Amino acid sequence: MSSIADEQTLIDEVLRLEIQLTAARARLNHCPPPSASGIQATSPPNGLPSHLLLLLSDSALPLGSFAFSSGLESYLAHHSSPTTNAKAVSEAFPRFLTLALTTLATTTLPYLLAAHRCPKQLQELDATLDACTLCPVARRASVAQGKALLTLWERALRTGAGDSPAALALGDFSVVFKSVPLHCDKSFELSGHFAPIWAAVTCAMGITLHESTYTFLFNHAKAVVSAAVRASVMGPYAAQGMLASGWLRGEIEEAMAKNWDVGIEDAAQGVPMCDLWVGRHELLYSRIFNS
């Protein structure tokens, strides 16, 4: 009986500390603390994924990511021949996905990391990324998704985010972005690239840098795999199997590890052929994607 009583005492103590921790976090985020009356001994642990992180990883997020194939459609067109069969194309797709992730990680990830670490530099990072994005098709895809995310932030995600530096930076960015320049100098115009805005939004929502980076790369992988399904490279079950595989997780973690400490001054195209595939997309006779 003594051991049972001691165990119950420890459970009560843990619950009391969890209630205090929840209240402290709520005060830190300028939100009212949840009621403690509904907390039971079976409360879920604090290690569960963030609710907002699950929201941003949802395929239904209105960003338009699935309108782009990241060069896959052009890659397939430039590697097709009368002797190419569907099996060979399907077997080659993992290689293309690795190249697509490498391209995103080497060209864009440094800007995401920098914007999350220092949201106040959001405008400068967006301008620098725009100047360094040489492929017009890739630029158009990045800007389209960035504008959509900025609109989503203002209309749905801004409420309850508080006045963190990231939220204030997004507010200033939006004002400058929407303002009409009164001069002919174009150097002050903002483009609204996807990666830095994603970083600022996730930072303002309290999502850690590691979670933000991993979700960004995983969402890109989902978009490319979805494009592969619609391009008849693979079926939906094979696609889900690839997304759930340890191989893809390893590819994402490896891309993060290799570029975690890379600054924006060292960001560069790691796979030049990807720029060629993306850039030649508009030259295709027929196409179903925007890039």
ABEGO torsion letter per residue (X at the ends): XAAAAAAAAAAAAAAAAAAAAAAAAAAAAGBBBBBAAABBAABBBAABBBAAAAAAABAABBAGAAABAGGAAAAAAAABBAABBAAAAAAAAAAAAAAAAAAAAAAAAAAAAAAAABAAAAAAAAAAAAAABABAAAAAAAAAAAAAAAAAAAAAAABGAEABAAAAAAAAAAAAAABBBABABAAABBAGBAAAAAAAAAAAAGBBAAAAAAAAAAAAAAAAAAAAAAAGABBAAAAAAAAABAAAAAAAAAAAAAAAABBAAABBBABAAAAAAAAAAAABABBABAX
